[in-house]
Amino acid sequence: MATPETPAALAVRLLGLIDVAHACGLTTDAVRKWLKSKGGFIPAQHQANVLTLARQKGVQLRPADVVAGWVDASDAALPLHSAVQA
């Protein structure tokens, strides 16, 4: 079993720090704070932007991956059609 990964860590790993920051209209430092001082959670107002970015990049990311708590990195990817439609 893979080590659990926070939603923010998963998004940054799969989508890239700069791309996540740009999609959310934030600096990379602001996104880094999600990883450290925000407990690894993606703030609610940015979750849809992260899912949209994933869809645009063809990355298979589920809504539960960015909304829920810790996820098992090996279970993070599902078929792209399972993502929330914007």
N, C-alpha and C positions, 0 to 999 in steps of 0.2 A: 504494500500500500504506500502510495506517495505521501509526502509530508503535506499537511493541509496548507493552503495558500489563501491569503486574504483576497477579497474582491479587487482591491486596488493593486496589489502585487500581480494578480493574474492579468488584469487589464494592461498594466505597464509592460509586463513580459510579452504578452501576445500582440499588443498594438504599438508599443513604443512610447516612451515618456514624452517626447516632443509632440508626437501626433495626438496623444491624449490631451495634453495641455492645449494645443491649438484648437482641437475640436470643442473643448469646453470654454475657450476664451480665457485661459489662465496661463500663468507662468509655470515653468517646469518646477520652480520652488514650491508653488502652491500644490501641485500634484504630489510632489515628494512628501508634503505634510500629511497627505492621506495615508501614506505608507508608515509614517512615524507617529505623529501626534493625533491622528484621527482614528487610530486603532485598525487601520487597514480597510476602513469602509469608504465607499465612494459616496459623497454627499448626494442626497436625493435629487437636487436640482441639476446634477450632471450625469445621472445614470442613463437617461435617454440619449444624450450626446455620445456616451461611450458605446452604447448598443448600435447607434447609427454608424459610428466610425467602424465598428467591427464588421457590420454588414457591407460598408463601402470597401473595406479591405479584403472581404471574403473570409474573415475569421469567424469560426463557428463559436459564438459566445451566447449563452442562454441568459435570459433576464435574471434567473436565480443566481447566476454567477456574479452579477454586479449588484444585486439588491440584497441577497442573503448574507449570512455570516461566512465563516470559513468554508472553503470548498476543497475537495480533493482534486488536485490538479489533473489526475488521470481521468476524472469524470467530467471535466469542464467542457469538452467539445461534444456537441450534438450536431445533427444536420442543420445547415444554415436556415432552412425554412422554419425552424422552431423559435427563432428570434422574434421579438415583438416588432410589429410593423409600425413605422413612424407615420 
